[in-house]
Amino acid sequence: MHELSVSQLVDGLRNGEFSSVELTQCFVDRMQKFNDLNAFITELSERALLQAAHADKLIKDNQHSLLTGVPIAHKDIFCMHGVKTSCGSKMLDNFIAPYDATVVEKLDQAGCVTIGRTNMDEFAMGSSNESSYYGTVKNPWNKDRVPGGSSGGSAAAVAARIAPLATGTDTGGSIRQPAALCGITGLKPTYGRVSRFGMIAYASSLDQGGPFGKSAEDCAYMLQAMAGFDEKDSTSLDKPVPEYTQLLNASLHDSLKGKVIGVPEEYFSEGLSADVKRVIENAIAWYEQQGCEIKSISLPNTKLAIPAYYVIAPAECSSNLSRFDGVRYGYRCDEPQDLRDLYDRSRSEGFGDEVKRRIMIGTYALSAGYYDAYYLKAQQIRRLISEDFKKAFEQVDVILGPTTPEPAFKIGEKTADPVTMYLSDIYTISINLAGVPAMSVPCGFVNDQQSDLPVGMQLIGNYFEEEKLLNFAHQYQLDTDWHKKSPSGFE
Ligand code: GLN
């Protein structure tokens, strides 16, 4: 059952081939059996089985919605009423959310059954899951390697077939990079497509929630249920949500022939591993065989994306994280001497090193005298990066390149040097700065002697063209089976 696609799950449930209770039990058993991956912070087995029983009743009464009875996992960043919502931090280890995030509410309404809350880098800051207070997540393809981050628990859970679908958030690559490193499909929607209400904020102008699934078709189901206007999020856009699942049916030739794919030269330069490059070139060749025109393009400001991001994201995080002060909720130090001591010690004991580093960088960049030199400059660069994409989309339908410069790296390999870690997101960060949608699609493997490690290609689209991206990926997946491969040991 765990290898079935979401549409097969939906059909199987409705045709009575299996019940949601049976299906949920299968995934709950896998969650427990493979807990050495450390993909989950909180398991919700009992709650899930109750939800599943309710879903079975709805199906029996013909009251089902899009995903009724389908098990999912939530990244531990989405507030869930009555459930611990830690955001991977000691600061929120004792926090029980008093309300649901809009994404949680929408997926509940769509009938999903939540089996657990997935591990993540602390406050979504990281590219390897190593900054989590709950410990590193292991990559199911090779347990000595990282799953990527910050949504590493969600990506590992889907890759190990512990959940058919999982939510993630992507501020600079946190859906696409772990999807690539774990060999699954992940989509970061256009900024404003998915509500941020109840999604614990890291860098508000960049954060966006999105789906992880085995395939583009699976992601289409989850996106359809997650997306849409929300009056509780002032940056969510009031635009109708397309029926993503219905839009995937176009026949192979008709939908790709004559389409123009832009290949940015900056994404194939120094720093890209030769093995990854070869795999991506094969994917490009496939599109060419389907009648796509491949066009070399330039995104000239790509090299400025990391420096601009590492001013803007810490600046916003320093402001967002000021609410964690030990007073209202979250961690409080023992026996504070006075108010100042309470703030100081609660924050120094509650936050991990990476979070503290970013709060300090952000506070510095925003301080009087430095604001113009850093924050304002970074915002100007952000505009230039958006212009690069705007110009590119005047000539091309989608942009294709690698998601990451290399496959999954070893646990511990980059923890000593934050800048090396930041470079893992070199191809994903500019997309968040521009706000356009992008996805990572499995397209092959590289072999490192011990194991095969998956490679992801990144497809980038113009604003609100999620359906075009999903279709490009879906056509590829109809003809290739990289997305069907699962790591050994998880049969
Ligand atoms: N790795 C990037 C960072 O550390 C992106 C994280 C994310 O997308 N949440 O900020």
Residues whose N, C-alpha, C, O or C-beta is under 5 A from the ligand:
A	BS01	LIG	A124 M125 G126 S127 G149 S150 T169 D170 T171 G172 G173 S174 D425
